[in-house]
């Protein structure tokens, strides 16, 4: 029988090798984070929701339309108060907005068709630059007043989610209709009826 002889001290080194460690359990701090984070997120959502609920209601149908005090692409002042007595369409749009391309001809048609009714169309450029807005207007053959909103003041007052959004304001300055998203012909006709009926 062959006997294997190990070098001196090998057995001691082998016996000194660390025993295999059991898998680590998650640290208590991670458990706390996992438990507290959903509560914090829920609280943040509640704060934002309540802030929205307490925000001015001027953008709601039936309420007074928030004031516009902007400058158009030609440097002229645009104020909604100056249009009192006219039915007004306020359309928030951007040159990068694909649905805006489709609804612009409808708006142009409405502006021409109801000019004798005193209808005024005001465009508000949403998060875009003046050069791009001018080029877009020219390409689309649009001729109505279009104002810049560089600090999103008007967008904030009207609670804009994203373009296009359109508000139909009667001659008393009351919001009679709101269209979130692209206007189709049926939408436009229905909304126009709410602000032209009294004219």
N, C-alpha and C positions, 0 to 999 in steps of 0.2 A: 504494500500500500504506500502510495506516494504522499508525502506530507509537504504541505506548502508552508513555507516560512515567510512571514511578512517582515519588512524592515522594522527596525526598532522604533517604537513611538507611533506606528501606524494605527494600532488599536486605540490608543489614547485620542488620536485625532479623529478617528471615526466616531468614538463615543461622545466627542465634544461637538459634533455636527448638530446644528439646531434642528429641533423636531419640526415637522411640517406644521405650519400655522393654519388654523381653521379660517375659512373665508371671513373677511371683515364685514361687520354689520354696518349699515348706513349710519353715519354720524347723526347725533341728535339734532344738530343745527340744520341739517338738510331736511329732516322731518318737520322741524318747525317752519322752515321756509315753505315747504310743500303745503303745510296746513294754513299758513297765514296769507300766502300770495293770492289764492282765490278770493279771500275776504277783502283784501286790498283792492283787487280788480273790480269786485262787485261794488265796493264803496265809491270808487272812481266813476264807474258807470252811473251810479245813483246821483252823484254830484252833477255830472254832465247832463243827465236827464232832467234834474230839477232846474238847472240853469236854463235849459232850453224851454222848460215849462214856464219859467218866470220871464222869458225874453219878451220884447215887445210883440204884440199880436198884429201889427200892421200888415203883415204879409198874409194874413188869413182872409179867406173869402168873407165878405160882409164887414170888414174893418176898413178904416181909413188907410189909404195907400201911404207907405213911408215916403218922405220927401226925397227927391233926387236933386242934388246940387252938384253937377258935374260939368266938365268941359268937353265939347265935342271935338271931332277930328279937325275942325277948322279953327279951333280956339274960342268958340262962342260958348257962353254959359247956357246950361240946360237945367231948367228948374221945373219940376212937376207942377208947382204952384202956379206957374205962368200959363199952364194948359187947362186950368180949371174952366169948366164950361164945355170942354171937348171930351168925347170918348177917346181913350188913349190905350194903345197897346205898348207895353214895355217888354221888350224881348232881350234876354241875356244870351249872348252868343260868343263864339270865338272862331278864329280862322282855322284852328286845328280840329274843330268839331264837325265830324262827318254828317250827323243828322241835320246840322244847320244848313248844309248845302241843299238838302232836299226841301226844307221848309221855307227857305228864302223866297223862291218864286211865288209861293202861296201868300206870303206877307206882302210882297210887292204888288200882287194882284189885288189884295184886299185894300191896300193903301190907295191904289188908283180907283178902284170901284167905289169906295166910300169916301172919297175926298169931299164930295158935295155934302156928305153927312157930318163933316167936321172931324172925321177920324184922323188922329195923329198917331204916328208910329215912331217910337223911340227905341233905338238899339243901345244896349249897354255891353261894352266889350269886357269879357270875363277872362282875366289872367292871360292877356295877350298883349302884343305891342302895337303901337299906332301904325307903323309901316305895314305890318301884316294885315291889320284890319282894313286899311285903305285899299290894299291890293285885292283883298277878298271882296270888298264892296264893289270895286270896279269890275272885277271878274264876274260877279253875280248880277251886275246891272242894278244894284240897289241904290236908292237915292234918298232914303229917309235919314233923319238926324240920328247920328251915332256918337255916343259919348264914351270916353275912357273912364275906367274905375280903377286907377292904379293901386289904391290901398284897400280894395275890396270893401269900401265903406257901404256902397249901395248894395253889393252882394250880401253883406252881413245884415243889413236892415231888412232885406227881402228874404233872407234865409235860403239863399241859393245853394243847392246841392251840387249842381254841375250843369253846364249848358247842353242843350238849350232849355231854358225855362221862360215861360211867357205869362204875363199878367194882363188881365183885361179890366180896365179901370173906367168907371162910368163918369159922366160929366160932373158929378158931385165929389169926385175924388175917392170913391169907394171901390174896393176890389170886388168885382162881380164874378171873376173867374180866374183860375190859375191852371196852367198846363205844365206839368213836369215831364220833360222829354219832348220828343219831336211832335210837332203839330201835323196832323193829317187834315185833308180838306173838310171832313165831317166835324173834326174837333174845332177847326177855325170857324166854320159856319155856326156851330152851336154856341161857341163862346162870344162871337160877334153879336149874336141875337140878344145877349144879356146886356150889352152896352149900347146898342143901336136902337133898341125897341122904343126908348123914350124920346128919341131924337125926332 
